[in-house]
Amino acid sequence: MYKLIIFLLILCVNIKTNAKEPKLVVGIVVDQMRYDYVDRFWNNFSNNGFKKLVNNGYFLKNTHFSYLPTYTGPGHASIFTGTTPSNHGIIANNWYDKNLKQSVYCAGNGEMHTICNCSQEVEDVVSSDGKMSPHHMLTTTIGDEIQLFNPSSKVIGVSLKDRGAILSAGHSADAAYWMDKHGDWISSSFYMNKLPDWLIEHQNKNSAAQYLVGKWKYKNSFSHNLDSLLMTNGGGIIKSTPLGNTILSDLALEILKNEKLGQSKTTDFLSISFSSTDYIGHQYGPHSDEIVDTYIKLDIEIAKILDYIEQEIGFDNVVIFLTADHGVVSEPHKLQELNIPSGYYSSLEMKDELADSSKR
């Protein structure tokens, strides 16, 4: 069972009964971050990102996942509800609903439509990226509990993945934003009727295409042409590069500024789920130099967020935690190189074997 890594930056909380209420809670999830990455990449990190969280907060090492499977959907729901799939209902990313007699998606909701900086025809006819809501999640999140007793508090979730934003933000959130297949920020009619003006302005000035320029390279190990990737795959390909984390952190900073989170008398909540680590991990594997460079660059993005919070809100007014929704196994070919028993599963071979056995 993979260990779940959690950092807690609680500079604002003295462990005593009269601890003051924080102005802002920020929950950061790094999709597919293995526990060992902290030690493995430690010497590559600056003093202002991951190290700052570890050195100035609580580093909880003896924690575990208490359920299977450890996918993105169940992971985010479990982190932000504080319970397990048997209670919150998000048992996988997709599953077969025996009552509906059909497969369902953890954040899917066909009654909703896409909210984007686009035409109505695109919203309802072409794009299904926004047909989402947390209605499959049966329990409350941290943000839901905050707003139950503090309706003036703001709760917002953001991620490249819809499920990363929605299942973190919860049912009563003010907003959840995620990226569509074209690399544009969108939401669902569950949360709003239109995107805020500041987000449209920000997106017009900071499109995915403006990030995908030049080359993604690391030492002499690899070099990926970002311009070619953009031309071939469109803006959505940013998700599979470290710049996916950059565009997300830039949006998170805009949310903090424009929504004035942490500036009121009640507690606001912001969830930030970094998904590029998952896309890159699946594509290149946990032993690749691509994943090394991704975490070096992610450390810079986390440092940017921490710096803004420290300067504009103050660590004494904020609670920050960082964790992962799941880990990832080493690739079978890597294990085989070290003579560790492993292999690849082939559904076609299984079907052939079953067909042969039925003839006997």
C-alpha positions as CSV (number, residue, x, y, z in Angstrom):
1,M,0.0,0.0,0.0
2,Y,1.5,3.4,-1.0
3,K,2.2,5.8,1.8
4,L,0.4,9.1,1.7
5,I,2.7,12.1,2.2
6,I,1.4,15.1,3.9
7,F,3.1,18.4,4.8
8,L,1.4,20.9,7.0
9,L,2.5,24.5,7.2
10,I,0.7,25.7,10.3
11,L,2.8,28.6,11.2
12,C,-0.3,30.4,12.3
13,V,-1.5,27.8,14.8
14,N,-0.2,27.5,18.3
15,I,-1.3,24.2,19.7
16,K,-3.5,25.6,22.4
17,T,-7.2,26.1,22.9
18,N,-7.2,29.8,22.0
19,A,-5.6,29.4,18.6
20,K,-7.0,32.0,16.3
21,E,-9.0,31.3,13.3
22,P,-7.0,31.4,10.0
23,K,-8.0,33.8,7.3
24,L,-7.1,31.3,4.6
25,V,-6.7,27.6,4.2
26,V,-4.8,26.3,1.1
27,G,-4.9,22.6,0.2
28,I,-2.3,21.6,-2.4
29,V,-2.4,18.1,-4.1
30,V,0.4,16.9,-6.3
31,D,-1.1,14.2,-8.5
32,Q,0.9,10.9,-8.5
33,M,3.6,12.2,-6.2
34,R,5.4,9.2,-4.6
35,Y,6.5,9.4,-1.0
36,D,10.1,8.9,-1.9
37,Y,10.2,11.9,-4.3
38,V,10.8,14.2,-1.3
39,D,14.1,12.6,-0.4
40,R,15.0,11.7,-4.0
41,F,14.7,15.3,-5.3
42,W,15.6,17.0,-2.0
43,N,19.0,18.3,-3.3
44,N,17.4,19.6,-6.4
45,F,14.9,21.8,-4.5
46,S,15.3,25.4,-3.6
47,N,14.9,26.6,0.0
48,N,11.6,28.3,-0.8
49,G,9.3,25.5,-2.0
50,F,9.0,21.9,-0.7
51,K,11.9,22.5,1.7
52,K,10.1,25.5,3.2
53,L,7.0,23.4,3.9
54,V,9.0,20.6,5.5
55,N,11.4,22.8,7.5
56,N,8.7,25.2,8.8
57,G,5.8,22.9,9.3
58,Y,5.0,19.3,10.2
59,F,6.2,16.5,8.0
60,L,3.9,13.5,8.6
61,K,5.7,10.3,7.4
62,N,3.7,7.5,8.8
63,T,0.4,7.8,7.0
64,H,-1.2,5.4,4.6
65,F,-4.0,5.0,2.1
66,S,-6.8,2.9,3.7
67,Y,-8.7,2.1,0.6
68,L,-8.3,0.8,-3.0
69,P,-8.1,1.8,-5.8
70,T,-6.0,4.9,-5.3
71,Y,-7.1,6.8,-8.3
72,T,-7.4,10.6,-8.7
73,G,-11.1,10.7,-8.0
74,P,-11.1,8.7,-4.8
75,G,-7.9,10.4,-3.7
76,H,-9.2,13.9,-3.9
77,A,-12.5,13.0,-2.4
78,S,-10.8,11.3,0.5
79,I,-8.4,14.1,1.2
80,F,-11.0,16.9,1.2
81,T,-13.9,15.0,2.9
82,G,-11.7,13.2,5.5
83,T,-13.4,9.9,4.9
84,T,-13.1,6.9,2.6
85,P,-14.9,5.8,-0.6
86,S,-17.3,3.6,1.3
87,N,-18.7,6.8,2.8
88,H,-18.1,9.5,0.3
89,G,-19.2,7.4,-2.7
90,I,-16.3,8.1,-5.1
91,I,-15.1,4.6,-5.4
92,A,-13.1,5.1,-8.6
93,N,-12.7,7.5,-11.5
94,N,-15.3,5.5,-13.4
95,W,-17.6,2.7,-12.2
96,Y,-20.7,0.8,-13.1
97,D,-23.8,2.0,-11.3
98,K,-26.0,-1.0,-10.7
99,N,-29.1,1.2,-10.1
100,L,-28.6,3.3,-13.3
101,K,-27.4,0.2,-15.1
102,Q,-24.7,2.2,-16.8
103,S,-21.1,3.4,-16.3
104,V,-20.7,6.8,-14.6
105,Y,-17.8,9.2,-14.2
106,C,-16.9,10.5,-10.7
107,A,-17.5,14.1,-11.6
108,G,-19.9,13.7,-14.5
109,N,-23.3,15.3,-14.6
110,G,-25.2,15.4,-17.9
111,E,-27.7,18.0,-16.6
112,M,-25.0,20.7,-16.4
113,H,-23.3,22.6,-19.3
114,T,-20.0,24.1,-20.0
115,I,-19.2,27.7,-18.8
116,C,-16.5,29.1,-20.9
117,N,-15.3,32.2,-22.9
118,C,-17.1,30.8,-26.0
119,S,-20.4,30.8,-27.8
120,Q,-23.6,29.0,-26.6
121,E,-23.3,26.5,-29.5
122,V,-19.9,25.4,-28.3
123,E,-21.1,25.2,-24.7
124,D,-23.9,22.8,-25.3
125,V,-23.3,21.1,-28.6
126,V,-19.6,20.5,-29.1
127,S,-18.1,20.6,-25.7
128,S,-18.9,18.2,-22.9
129,D,-15.9,19.2,-20.7
130,G,-18.2,21.2,-18.5
131,K,-20.9,18.7,-17.9
132,M,-19.7,18.2,-14.4
133,S,-20.6,18.5,-10.7
134,P,-19.8,16.9,-7.3
135,H,-23.3,15.2,-7.1
136,H,-21.8,11.7,-6.9
137,M,-19.9,12.7,-3.8
138,L,-22.1,11.9,-0.8
139,T,-20.3,13.7,2.0
140,T,-19.1,17.3,2.7
141,T,-15.7,18.6,2.0
142,I,-13.6,21.0,4.1
143,G,-15.0,23.9,2.1
144,D,-18.6,22.7,2.6
145,E,-18.1,22.7,6.3
146,I,-16.5,26.2,6.3
147,Q,-19.5,27.6,4.3
148,L,-22.1,25.8,6.5
149,F,-21.3,28.2,9.3
150,N,-19.6,31.0,7.4
151,P,-21.6,31.8,4.3
152,S,-19.5,34.8,3.6
153,S,-16.3,32.7,3.2
154,K,-15.1,32.0,-0.3
155,V,-14.3,28.4,-1.4
156,I,-12.6,27.8,-4.8
157,G,-11.0,24.8,-6.4
158,V,-8.6,24.8,-9.4
159,S,-6.9,22.0,-11.3
160,L,-6.0,20.9,-14.8
161,K,-8.4,18.0,-14.2
162,D,-12.2,18.5,-13.6
163,R,-12.2,15.9,-10.9
164,G,-9.2,17.5,-9.2
165,A,-11.0,20.8,-9.0
166,I,-14.6,19.7,-8.3
167,L,-14.0,16.9,-5.7
168,S,-11.7,19.2,-3.8
169,A,-14.0,22.3,-3.8
170,G,-17.2,20.4,-2.9
171,H,-20.9,21.1,-3.2
172,S,-21.2,24.6,-2.0
173,A,-18.1,26.1,-3.5
174,D,-18.2,29.5,-5.1
175,A,-16.2,28.3,-8.0
176,A,-14.2,25.4,-9.5
177,Y,-12.1,25.9,-12.6
178,W,-10.3,23.3,-14.8
179,M,-8.8,23.1,-18.3
180,D,-10.6,21.7,-21.3
181,K,-9.0,19.7,-24.2
182,H,-8.1,22.9,-26.0
183,G,-6.1,24.3,-23.1
184,D,-8.8,26.9,-22.0
185,W,-10.1,27.5,-18.5
186,I,-13.7,26.5,-18.0
187,S,-16.3,25.7,-15.3
188,S,-19.8,24.2,-15.0
189,S,-23.2,25.7,-14.7
190,F,-23.4,23.9,-11.4
191,Y,-21.1,26.7,-10.0
192,M,-21.9,29.8,-12.1
193,N,-23.6,31.3,-15.1
194,K,-20.6,33.0,-16.6
195,L,-16.8,33.2,-16.1
196,P,-15.7,36.2,-14.0
197,D,-14.4,39.1,-16.1
198,W,-10.9,38.9,-14.4
199,L,-10.6,35.3,-15.5
200,I,-11.5,36.0,-19.1
201,E,-9.0,38.9,-19.2
202,H,-6.3,36.7,-17.6
203,Q,-6.9,33.9,-20.1
204,N,-6.9,36.2,-23.1
205,K,-3.4,37.5,-22.0
206,N,-2.1,34.1,-20.9
207,S,-3.3,31.4,-23.3
208,A,-1.7,27.9,-23.3
209,A,-0.1,28.8,-26.7
210,Q,1.8,31.6,-25.1
211,Y,3.5,29.2,-22.6
212,L,4.3,26.5,-25.2
213,V,7.3,28.2,-26.8
214,G,10.8,26.9,-27.3
215,K,12.0,23.6,-25.9
216,W,11.5,21.6,-22.8
217,K,14.9,20.2,-22.0
218,Y,16.9,18.9,-19.1
219,K,20.7,18.8,-19.2
220,N,21.7,16.6,-22.1
221,S,19.0,14.0,-21.4
222,F,16.1,15.1,-23.6
223,S,14.7,18.0,-25.6
224,H,11.1,18.3,-26.5
225,N,10.0,20.9,-29.1
226,L,7.1,22.8,-27.5
227,D,6.1,24.6,-30.7
228,S,5.8,21.3,-32.5
229,L,3.8,19.8,-29.7
230,L,1.4,22.7,-29.8
231,M,1.0,22.6,-33.6
232,T,0.4,18.8,-33.6
233,N,-1.8,18.5,-30.5
234,G,-3.3,21.9,-29.7
235,G,-3.2,23.9,-26.4
236,G,-4.3,21.0,-24.3
237,I,-0.9,19.4,-24.7
238,I,0.4,21.8,-22.0
239,K,-1.0,19.4,-19.5
240,S,1.7,16.9,-20.4
241,T,4.6,19.4,-19.8
242,P,5.8,21.1,-16.6
243,L,4.2,24.3,-18.0
244,G,0.9,22.8,-17.1
245,N,1.9,23.4,-13.5
246,T,3.1,26.9,-14.3
247,I,-0.2,27.9,-16.0
248,L,-2.1,26.5,-13.0
249,S,0.0,28.3,-10.4
250,D,-0.4,31.5,-12.4
251,L,-4.2,31.1,-12.3
252,A,-4.1,30.3,-8.5
253,L,-2.2,33.6,-7.9
254,E,-4.9,35.4,-10.0
255,I,-7.6,33.8,-7.9
256,L,-5.9,34.9,-4.7
257,K,-5.5,38.4,-5.9
258,N,-8.9,39.0,-7.7
259,E,-11.1,37.1,-5.2
260,K,-9.2,38.7,-2.3
261,L,-8.8,35.4,-0.5
262,G,-7.6,35.7,3.1
263,Q,-8.5,39.4,3.2
264,S,-11.8,39.2,5.1
265,K,-12.8,38.3,8.7
266,T,-13.9,34.8,7.9
267,T,-11.9,31.8,6.7
268,D,-11.5,31.4,2.9
269,F,-10.5,28.1,1.2
270,L,-8.5,27.4,-1.9
271,S,-7.6,24.0,-3.3
272,I,-4.9,23.7,-5.9
273,S,-4.4,20.3,-7.6
274,F,-1.3,20.0,-9.8
275,S,-2.0,17.4,-12.5
276,S,0.9,17.7,-14.9
277,T,2.9,15.4,-12.6
278,D,0.4,12.7,-13.3
279,Y,0.3,13.2,-17.1
280,I,4.1,13.2,-17.3
281,G,4.5,10.3,-14.9
282,H,2.2,8.1,-17.0
283,Q,3.9,9.1,-20.2
284,Y,7.5,8.9,-19.2
285,G,7.6,6.9,-15.9
286,P,8.8,7.7,-12.4
287,H,12.4,6.9,-13.3
288,S,12.6,9.4,-16.2
289,D,14.5,12.6,-16.3
290,E,11.3,14.2,-17.4
291,I,9.8,13.6,-14.0
292,V,13.0,14.9,-12.3
293,D,12.8,18.1,-14.2
294,T,9.0,18.4,-13.6
295,Y,9.5,18.3,-9.8
296,I,12.4,20.8,-10.0
297,K,10.1,23.2,-11.9
298,L,7.1,22.4,-9.6
299,D,9.2,23.4,-6.6
300,I,9.6,26.9,-8.2
301,E,5.8,27.2,-8.7
302,I,5.1,26.2,-5.1
303,A,7.7,28.8,-4.0
304,K,5.8,31.5,-6.0
305,I,2.6,30.7,-4.2
306,L,4.2,30.6,-0.8
307,D,5.9,33.9,-1.4
308,Y,2.7,35.6,-2.4
309,I,0.9,34.3,0.6
310,E,3.7,35.3,3.0
311,Q,3.9,38.8,1.5
312,E,0.2,39.6,1.0
313,I,-1.6,37.6,3.8
314,G,1.1,36.5,6.2
315,F,1.9,33.0,7.3
316,D,0.5,33.7,10.7
317,N,-2.9,34.0,9.1
318,V,-2.8,30.9,6.9
319,V,-2.9,27.1,7.1
320,I,-1.3,25.3,4.2
321,F,-1.1,21.6,3.6
322,L,0.4,19.6,0.8
323,T,-0.3,15.9,0.0
324,A,-0.8,13.4,-2.9
325,D,-3.8,11.7,-4.2
326,H,-1.9,8.5,-5.1
327,G,1.6,7.3,-6.0
328,V,2.8,5.2,-9.0
329,V,4.5,1.9,-9.4
330,S,7.8,1.6,-11.2
331,E,7.5,0.5,-14.8
332,P,7.7,-3.3,-15.3
333,H,10.6,-2.9,-17.8
334,K,12.6,-1.0,-15.2
335,L,11.9,-3.7,-12.6
336,Q,12.9,-6.4,-15.1
337,E,16.2,-4.7,-15.7
338,L,16.9,-5.3,-12.0
339,N,15.6,-8.8,-12.0
340,I,12.6,-7.9,-9.9
341,P,9.6,-10.1,-10.8
342,S,7.2,-8.1,-13.0
343,G,5.5,-8.0,-16.3
344,Y,2.7,-6.5,-18.5
345,Y,-0.9,-7.5,-18.5
346,S,-2.5,-8.2,-21.9
347,S,-6.3,-8.3,-22.1
348,L,-6.0,-9.8,-25.6
349,E,-3.9,-12.7,-24.4
350,M,-6.3,-13.3,-21.6
351,K,-9.2,-13.4,-24.0
352,D,-7.3,-15.8,-26.3
353,E,-6.5,-18.1,-23.4
354,L,-10.2,-18.1,-22.2
355,A,-11.3,-18.8,-25.7
356,D,-8.9,-21.7,-26.0
357,S,-9.9,-23.1,-22.6
358,S,-13.6,-23.1,-23.6
359,K,-12.8,-25.3,-26.6
360,R,-11.2,-28.0,-24.5
